[in-house]
């Protein structure tokens, strides 16, 4: 196994060319290690995040932990738009296809929310993906190369459509899929609906605010919650650029932390009716916590944070090897909770591999894209990605990403961990 640091709290472990079952047995073993927060499987890797700085030496054995996959039995009607072309390409009959569809295994997730890359499609039935994307309906069963997948949403896609299902699948890495051919009528699966937002006792209007449970700056969000007597991880309102008008359902104690706005910053106060956050200044984001009017803590019980220059962000080189050690960038308007696209002031002369195996990511991962831009991942980042990761933001520097505004310049500087 090849182990590389992915920031100061994670490791990227390349496990080599192993089967899907062994890959997920190794992932199960990794999740039992001390201090592991998360383990994401990639095409041939594990991305393991810890609650502390881990040792670089990290050995796993697939037989350490028994791995028992979930099994889904799925009815598929093989009448997709590319099925006849596929049969000609694979030089098989329809009957041979229906008899020979194997059990598939979810190797890893990525591409779109809920998309699972399925191993086990016969190599002799491999078929290159389409030259161009076109609209694809949710529920489509498709292949690209020797990999299969079910489209979870309506989206552009370039895979070869062989069939359809009418159920919404909840596939996790390691799950096995047993396909049963059917000739019954197949409609569309139910739409994937977002879970209801937590009720924090307010209604609000505005395009740049949302109730969140994973804030862009966990420390300042926790501070806002403590100021009003909530638990540190209680849901609260995260606002960007232009704050909303907030109507309280009853008299409450409220607190704002983060960039400056029209409300007092870092102190709790009682309010009722409607309050307005107004335009957010000297940064991009802030957090509004709502608590019961009699639950406010005294200032002595609430920690204060001293923050340094947010336009200099310390990173660790890797997990992918590159010669890049520092880069100055301009923040583009293409930013949200998924990620922040950055334009290097001086072009980066690094040719990213075109066939890099997809691997896990975390909040703070920085990708280098083929157009020369960098993307810093936010708290709603994709699970996996296939772009070069030359940098990872240090754990205690990630708050700076929350405040980067379009047009600002930021410098990423590679740091070195103690004793390394």
N, C-alpha and C positions, 0 to 999 in steps of 0.2 A: 504494500500500500504506500502511496505517496501522500504525505500530509503537508498542508500549507496553511499558514495563518490567514484568516479572513477578518482582519481587524483584531482588536485586543480581547474579544469575547467569543470568537468562533474559529472553527477549523474546517477546511475543505479537504476531504479525504477521498482521493481517487482510488477506487477499489479494483480497477481494471475491468477486463471483459468477463463479467460474471452473469449468470442467469438471473432472472427477475426474483425467483424464490430466494436465492442466496443473497442478493442485494438487500431484500427486505428482512432477512434473518440478521444480517449485519446491522441494519438500521434498528431492529429491535434490541440488539445487544448494545448499541450506542446509547439508546434512550435509558438504559439502566445505569449508565455511568454517573458518577457523582456530579451534581450541579448542572446537568443537561436541561436546558429550557425547551429546546426544539431540535428535531433532526429531520431535514428535508432530503428526500432521495432525488437524485438527478439521473441522467442517462447512465453514468458509470461512477457516480460519486455520492457521498453523504456530506451534507452541509450541517454541521453540528454547532449549535449556539449554547453557550454556558452562562451561568450567573457569576462567573469569575474568569480571570485570565487562565486559560488551560495550559498544560504542558504540551509542547510540540510533539513529544513522543506519545503515540496513541495507537494501541494495537487492539484489534477486534477479531473475534472468531465466530463464524456463522453458526456453530453448534453450541454456543454458550447459552442461547435463549431459544426455547421452542417457538416456532413461528407458525401460526395457524391462520391462513387467510380466510376472509369472508368470501362467500361464493354467491354470485348473482346469476340467475337464469333469466335470459332475455329473449323474447320473441322478436325476430327480425324478418321483415318481408323483403326479399332480394329482388326489388324492381327499380333500383336506382338508375339514374340517367347514364351512368358509365358502366353498368354491369355487362352489357353486350361487348363493349370495347375491351373490358377486362377479360372476358372469357376468350376472346380472340388473342389477346396479348399472352395469357397464361396457357393457351392451347389446351383448354379443358372444356368439358360440356357443363351445362347447368347442373345436371345430376351429379357430376363429380364435385362441383363446388358445394352443393348442398350436403353431400355425404362427407366431405373432407374438412368442413370448417372446424378448426381446433378450439380447445379451451384457450382463452386469452388471459393475460395477467397485466394489471395496471403497474407499469414500471415506475412512472412518475407523473406528476401533474404539471400543467403549464399551458401556454398559448392563450387560453381564455379561462375565466373562472369556471371550474368544474370539468375542464378538459383533461382526460387521462390518456397518456400514450400507452397503448396496449401491445405487449410483446406476444409472440407466439404465432403470428401470421406466417404461413410457409414461405421460405425464401424463394422457392420456385414459382410462387404466385406474386412476387414483388412487382410493383408497377410504379414508375416515377410519378411524382405529383404533377398536376397540370401546369402548363407554362404561365397561365395567368389565373388570378382569383376571379370568382364570380359569386353572386349571392347564394348562400346555402341555408336551407331550412333546419331549424333545431330538430333533433331526433335522427338526423342522417347518419348512417353508418358508412365509414369511408376508410380508405387505405392510402398510404403514401410510402413508397418503398415496401419494406416488410413490416411496417407498423400500422396498426389499426386504431380507430377512435370513433367515438360518438360525439357529434356536435351538440353541445348543451344549450346553445342559443342560436338565434338567427344572426348570421355573420358572414362577411366575405371569407371565402376559403378556396384553397387550390387542391384539396385532396380528391381522390376518385370516389364518387358516390356509388355504393353498391346496394344499399338497402335503407330501410327506415324502421324506426321504433316509435311507439306512442306513449312511452312511460318516461318519467324523469328519473334519471339514475343518480345515485349518490355514491360515487366511486371514490375510494381512498387508495393511496398507494399500497400495492401488495394484494388488492382484491383480485379474485378470479372471475371471469365472465364465461358462462356457458351459453352459447347461442343456439336457439331452437328456431328452425325455419318455420314460417307460417304463411298461409295464403289468405288469411282473413283481412278485412279492410283495416287499414292503418291510417289514423289521423295524425295530428301534431301532439307532442307531449304538452302537458300544462306549462304555462309560462313560469319561469323561475322568478319568484317574488322575493323582494328584499324583506328581511324580518322587520317587524315593527320597531320603531325607535323607542328607547326608554323614555318614560314620562318623567320630566324633571320639574313639572309644575308650571310650565310657561307655554305660550304660543309665540311665534316670531315670524317676521317677514323679512326677506332678504335673500339674495342669490349666493352669498358667500359665507353662510353659516350652517352648521350642522351639529346635532347632538352626537358626541363621540364617546367611545369607551377606550380607544387607543389614541390618545392625543399626540400631536406632533412634538410636543415638549412635555414629557411626563412629569418633570420636576415642577414646572410652573403650574401645570394643571393640578397636581397634588397640593401645591401651596394654596391655590384658589379654593379647593375643596376643604382644606383644613381651616381656612379663614371663616368658613360658614358652618363648620362642625360636621362636615361629611367625611366618609372614609376617603382615603387618598385616591382610590381607583373608581370613585363614583362617576357616573356619566355626567357630562357638562357640555356647555355650548362652546364650540371652537369657531372663531370668527376670523375672516381674512379680508384685508383691503378695506372694505366698507362694512361696518358693523350693522346689525339688524335693529329694528324696533322690537322690543321684547315686552310682552304683556304678561304680568304676573297674575296667577289665578287667586292669590291671597297675599297678604302682607308677608314678606320674606326678608331674610338677610342675604345679601348678594356680595360677591367679590369678583373683581377683575384683575387678572395678571397677564403679563406679556407686553406687547408694544403699547405705546400710548394711544389713548382714545378720549372720548368726552367723559368717561367715568373715572373716578379716583382709582389709582393703580396700587395694588398691593395692600388694600385695606378693606375691611368689611363694613357695610352700612345697610341700614334697613330701607326698604322701598316697597311701594305698592303701586298698582295700576301699571302704567307704561313707562319704560325707560328706553333711552336711545344710546347705543354704543357710539354711533357717529363714525367718521373716517378714522382709520387706524394709521398711526404715524410712527416714524422712527422704527420701522420694522413692518412685518406683514401680518402677523397673527397674534391673537390673544384668546383668553379663556374666561368664560363667565360661569361661575358656580352659583347655585341657588340652594339655600338651606332654610330650615325652620327658623322663624324669627327669634326663638329663645335658645338657639343652639350655638351661638357664636362663641368661639374660643377667645381667650385673652391673648394679646400680642406676644406675650412671653412664651406661649406654647407653640408658636408658629415659626419655623425656620426661615431664614432669609438667605438668598443665594447671591453670591458675587460673581458676575459674569465678565469675561474679557472680550476682546474685539471679535465680533461675530463675523467679520469679513476675512479672517484668517482661520482656516479650518484645518486642524491637525488630522492626518490620516495615517494609515499603515499601508505600505506597498503590498499589493497582492489582493486576493490569493493567486491570481495569474501573474506570471513573470513578465515584466516589461522594464524598459530603461527609464520610465517616467518616475520622477521624484518630487517634482513640484510643477504646478501649472496655475496660471491666472486665467480666470474665465469671466465672461459677462453672463449674467442671469437673463434668460430669454423669457418672454411672456408665456411660454409653454410650461406651466407648472401647476401642480395640484397635489393632493395627498398621495397620489401614486408615485410621482417623481418630479424632478426639476431638471429641465434641459438647459445645458450650459454651453456657451460658445467660447472655446479657447481663444485668447487674444492672439497668441502665436500658434499656427497650425501644428498639430501633433503628428510627427512623422513616425507613426507606428502602424504597420499593416496588420490588422486584426485577422486571425485565422478565419477562413470562411466556413469551416466545418467543426467549430468548437463544440464539444458535447454540452448540452444543456445541463446546468447545475443550479443548486439552490442559491438564494440571495437573502439579505436581511435589510432592515431599515438602516440606511447608511452605506449600502453597497454603491459603488460608482462604476458605471459601465462606459466603455468606449464603443461608440456606434460607427458603422462604416462611413457615414458622412463626416466624421471627424468631431462630432459633438460628444459631450459627456452627459450622462444622466445620473443624477443622485437620487436613489430610491427613498421614498417616504414611507410612512407607516402602512399604507395600503398597497405596497409593492406587489408585483406578481410573485408567485411562489418560486418559479424557476425562470431562467433565461439563457440564451445561447450566445451572448456577447462577452467580449473580454472584460474582465474585472481588474483593472490595474490598481485601484485604490479601494480601501474601506475606511469610512470615517470612524474615528475612535468613539467608544461608547459615550463618554462624557462630553463629546463635541457635537453630537447629533442635534442638540437643541438649536444650533446655529442654522441648520437647514430650514427650520420652520420660519425664520425671519428674513430669508433672502427674498428680495423684491426685484421685479423686472427692471433691467437697466443697471443694476448694481454690479460692481466687480468684486470677486471673491478669489482668494488664493488658497489652494490646497497644498499643504506642505507635509511631506512624508516624515513621520516621527520614527523613533526606535524604541522598542519596549525595553524596560530595565533588564539587565543581565543577558541581553542578546546582542 
